[in-house]
């Protein structure tokens, strides 16, 4: 990979390279018989966390901690987003079916410095182009108009630049109601993410508002993703190689991800013993997984787990992940509750936005 001057060699770049090396090592390693394994993903009812009772919120936080220290993934129900979730999946289908290829190409992500806009199949790869990825996507990120709080007027982009919205939107006349639908979903999901961060704080023995000042203008990249039907549908198997990869094996970059998925399975999680475990849809459920920021923040106590997407059905599959971050100008360094004299910090501080930008650059040839 050729270096580009706009990405300086620093701790943030080194951290991105370390993450890629970890992924490659994890995928090539031979599991031992003593490796911890799991066969299913826990389901956490979030409804008690909206209570005025601190003990009720702490009880949910304990469940989150258990899931994050063992698997790194969990489903949430009782979040109140069921209706808007269905509308958003329908909006995703509309984007890919109603817009002409010419209209999609007008907002192609090659026009964006920040990886926004329409992404055709195989334009990027999360696993160093070792396998062709078949997903098709539309990417956007934070802008104050999408934030129900209105933001604090201090948003900066991945590289630290203070610029106005860098999103690329389709022509509203071609897909009426698209922007307003996105705005409703994005704003609702962002508020849910802020709520979850308060639960994460409790789960880490921190004040409930510990992260509040760090998500006043947060990074929050989001995608509509379409996975084409399989040309050779077959179930998940430990003995056969997968020929069609929708999204290659990877870990997520930010603090945590909230994933909305339709009724078709596809998400698969790599167990420590080397098996791929299906994380199929749960009625009314949203998938939450720890990403690399939170793993680093917790000194590796919370697990950022390798996962991929393979559509094994003869139907199109749609999903909508939000990758929630803190403010891009914040530094991520080990949390005080996760270090001790016997367990010093394993990770140097990194700047949030620059780390994400380096990781994204690694997915497109010639960018890193």
C-alpha positions, 0 to 999 in steps of 0.5 A: 500500500502506497503512503499518501502525504495527507495521512501522517505517520503517527500513533493514529496511523500506527493504530490503524495498521495494528488493527489490520494486522490483528484482523489478519492474524485472527483470521489465520490463527489456529484455535486451541481446544481451550479457546472460549466459545459461544453459540448465541448472542444475548438479548437485552431488554432495554426498557428498564433503562428508561426508568427514573430508578438508578438501580433499574438502569444499573441492572441493564448496565450489568447485562451489557458489561457481561455481553461486552466482556465475553462476546462483544455483541448483543441484541437490544429490544424495548428500544421503542424504534420498531415502527421507524425501523421498518420504514427505514428498511423500506427506504433503503429498498427504495434507494437501490430500486428507484434511483437509476444508475446514472443518478447513483453515479452523480453522488458516487463516493469517489467525489467525497474526501470523507467516504460519503455517497453511493458505493457500488459493489467491490469499490471498497473491501474491509479485508484487504481485497482478499475476497470480492465483496458484493454489497452495494451501499449509500453512506452519510454521516453527522450534520447538525440538521440531522441531530435532534439537539441541533448540535453545539456548532463545533462539529469537525470532520474526520481530519479535524476540518471545521466544514459544513455538511459533506454528505452527498444526497440524491435528488429529492425529486427522484426519491421523494421523502428520502431526506426526511426519512433519513433524518427521522431515523438518524436522529432517533438512532443518535439519541438511542446511542447517547442513551446507550453510552450512559449505560456503558458508563455505568457498566464501566463503574463511571459516572453516568454522564461521563461521556456526555461532553464527548458526544455533543457533535459526535461522529456517526457514520451510517449506511444503507446496504443492499446484499444481492441474493446468493447465486448458490444458496447454502447454509453456514458450514464449518467445512465449506469455503464461502464464494460470495462475501457480502461484507468481508471479515472485519472489526468496526472502528468507532465506539459501538455499532447499532445495526438494523437488519431485515428478516433475512439472515446474513451477519456472522460473528467469529467465535474465539474457537474459530467458528462462524456463528450466525447472528440472525434477525430477532423480532424487534431487535437491534444488534449492538456491538463493541467497536475498536474505540471502546475496546481501546478505551477499556484496555481490551476488557470489552471485546471488538469482535470480528464479523462478516456478512454473507447472504445465504438466501435467494432474496435481497437483504437490507441493513442499516448500521450506524457507527457511533463515535465520540466527537472526532476531535476527542482523544481516546485513551484508556479509561481510569476504571480500566487501568491499575498498577497491575494492569497498565494501559496497553494502548497509546492515545489516538485522535478519534476522527483521524483513526477512523479516516485511516481505517476507511482509507485502508478499504480503498486502493490508493487512499492509504 
